[in-house]
Amino acid sequence: MPKPSPKPVPILTTDEAAEDFLDQDLSALDFSQFKPMRFEPLPKSAPTPKRRSNS
């Protein structure tokens, strides 16, 4: 039996559509359309205050 061709990942425009999409079996999707992406955190505008212990 031939393997079914992978399905493209649809464009989802609402949170509800995304939740419904993620509730199904995603094993037949074609993930080759995705590309790796690097994220760089933005610099902090002010130092984070340190917590004081209550001891």
C-alpha atoms as one frame of an Amber mdcrd trajectory, in Angstrom:
protein
   0.000   0.000   0.000   1.548   3.365  -0.999   2.212   5.933   1.671  -0.191
   8.923   1.418   1.438  12.189   0.390   1.948  14.640   3.251  -0.571  17.414
   3.725   0.523  21.057   3.942   0.112  22.817   7.278  -2.836  25.223   6.960
  -2.682  28.917   7.851  -4.656  29.415  11.053  -6.038  32.865  11.786  -7.710
  32.404  15.170  -6.769  30.817  18.471  -9.859  28.622  18.263  -8.866  27.338
  14.811  -5.345  26.598  16.094  -6.681  24.714  19.129  -9.017  22.645  16.942
  -6.170  21.921  14.534  -3.833  20.780  17.322  -6.484  18.412  18.722  -6.181
  16.168  15.650  -3.564  13.656  14.488  -0.693  15.674  12.972   1.420  12.746
  11.770   0.432  13.185   8.074   1.521  16.828   7.854   4.409  18.054   5.726
   6.724  19.950   8.067   9.334  20.592   5.344   7.788  24.027   4.747   9.098
  25.212   8.123  12.513  26.802   8.437  14.687  27.058  11.553  14.516  30.410
  13.264  16.727  32.028  15.863  15.304  34.268  18.557  17.337  36.918  20.294
  16.013  38.316  23.550  15.589  42.055  23.712  17.901  43.842  26.110  16.334
  44.653  29.460  15.615  48.312  30.009  16.331  48.148  33.747  17.977  45.623
  36.058  15.676  43.089  37.681  15.263  43.819  41.416  16.612  41.125  43.720
  14.244  39.487  46.180  14.866  39.932  49.851  14.597  36.893  52.031  12.290
  37.105  55.045  14.629  35.181  57.361
